[in-house]
Amino acid sequence: QLGLSSSFYLAGAVLGAIVLGVLADRLGRRRIFFWTLISYLAATTATAVSTDLTSFTICRFLTGVGIGGEYAAVNSAIDEFIPARLRGRINLAVNGTFWIGIALGACASGLFLSDRLFPMAVGWRLAFVSGLPIGILVLLLRRSVPESPRWLLQHGRSADAVVVLRRMSKGSIADVSTE
């Protein structure tokens, strides 16, 4: 069962990276940033209330789709926003947070699954929703991320691209609305 649900999670991540990567090119990085995180949070939360292996596996697949889309959108945004001289370090820092999250999640799961605080039947469900507050915080922080100037230019929105570039050159990209 673990192998099955993990395989579906991985398949979802691959599909999410491919499909949502294409959609990020069509619909914009900013929009996909929001939808990938929202879908990840919703699927992870739904995992906590799954009732059987089928619903659990479907939720893990959908969680994978959100994660795969995150990778595609984040990495393309890094490539478009970050100067070449900093790109490798920023990429490592951003993608490295995934591994930090895994370590923190493993520690938290150890507490939730230890039977000291909660019965096992409740603890595993709480482990899945424990990341929800952090995800909501990240979602709120993403409001300050503007659309990619390259994407704006490619879609005939040069005035919006100029606004973003001006704000970026001043070091202030917050509150740039390019929707």
N, C-alpha and C positions, 0 to 999 in steps of 0.2 A: 504494500500500500504506500509506503514511504517512497519507494522507487517510482511508482506510477505517478503520484502527485508531484514529485520533484521533476520527472520528465515532462509532465504537462506544464509546469512552471517554466522550465527551460524553453519548451516549444513556444509558449506564449511570449517569452522575452525575445526570441528570434523573430517571431511574427510581428511583435510590437515594434522592434527596431526597424524592420523593413517597411511595414505599412505606415507607421507614424513618422518615420523618416521622410517618406515621400509626401505625406500630408503636411509636414513642417515646411517643405519646399513650396507646397501649393497654398496652404492656409496661413503660414507664418509661424516663426519660432515661438513667439510670445503666446499665441493661442494654444499651441501644442504643449508648451510648458505647463499651462494651467490644466489642460484636460488629462495629460498623462499623470500628473500628481493627484488630481481628483479621482481618476479611475483607479489608481493604485490604492489610495486611501479607502475608497468605497469597497474595492475587492478584498482588501486585507480585513476590513471591518466585517464584511460579509462572511469571510472565512471563519471568524470567531463565532458566528451563529449557524454555521453549517451543521446539518443534521445527519449526514451519512457520507460515505466515501465519494459518491458521485458529486454531491454539492461541494464538498471540500475540494475535490480535484478541479472542478469548474472554477471555483474561486481562486485557486492557486494559478490556474491558466490565465485568468483575467488579471491577477496581480502581476504575473510575468509580462503580460502585454503592456501594462503601465510602466514597469521597470525598463523594458526594451525601448519603449518610446522615449523615456527619460534620457537614456543614453544617447539616442540619436539626436534629440533636440539639444541636450546640453553640449555635446561635443561639437555640433555644428555651430552653436552660438559662441562657444569658446573660440573656434576657428575664425569667426567673423568679428568678434569684439576685441579680442586680445592681440596686442602687437606680437609679431613673430618672436621677438627676443624674450618674451615672457610666457609664450604659449605653452611650452613644455612643462614649466613649473606649475602654471595654473591648472593645466590638464591633470597633472599628477595630484595636485591638492584637491581638486574637485572630485576626481574619480577615486582618490584615496579615501575620501569620506565614506565611500561604500564599505570599505574594509573596516573602518572604525565603527561604522554602524553595525556590521556583523558581529564584531567583538562585544560591543555594548549590548546588542540584542541577545547574544549568547549568555552574557552575565545576567541580564534581566530574566531571560527564560529559565536560567538555573534557579533563580529565586521563585518564579511563578510555578515551576514544576517540582519544587522540592517537597511539597506536601506540608511544609512548616507553616506557610501563610494561608494557603488555599487548598482545598481538595483538588486532586489532579483534574477532575472533570470541569472545574472552573478555571484553574490556573492556566491551562493551555489556551483557553479562550481569552483570558486577560492578557496573556503574552502577545496575542495577535493585535489587540487594540492598544497596547501600551505605547506604540509609536504614533498613534493618532494625534496627540497634542503637539508633538514635534512637527509632524506633517502639516498640521494647520498653521503653525508658526511659519514654516517655510512657504506655504501658500500665500500668507499675508506679505511676507518679504518679497515674493516674486512680483507683487504689484508694481514695484519700482523698476523692474527689468523692462527696458523698452524693446520694441521690435528691432530686428536686425536692419541696419541701414542698407545692406546689400539686398535683402529681401524687399525692402520698400522700393528701392530703385528698380529692381527687376519687375515690380508690379505697378510701375508708373506713378509711384508716390514720392517723387523727388523732394517735394517741399517738406514732407514728414522726415525723410532721410536727413535733410539738412538740419532740421531741428534736433534730431537725435545726435548727429555728429557735433553740432555746436555744444550741446550739453555735455557730451563725452569729453570734448576738448577742454571744457571748464571744470571737469571732474565731477559734474553733477548730472546724473542721468535719472534721478528720481522724478516722479510725477510727469514722465513723458508719456503722453497718451497718443498711441498711434493705431488705435483700434478703428 
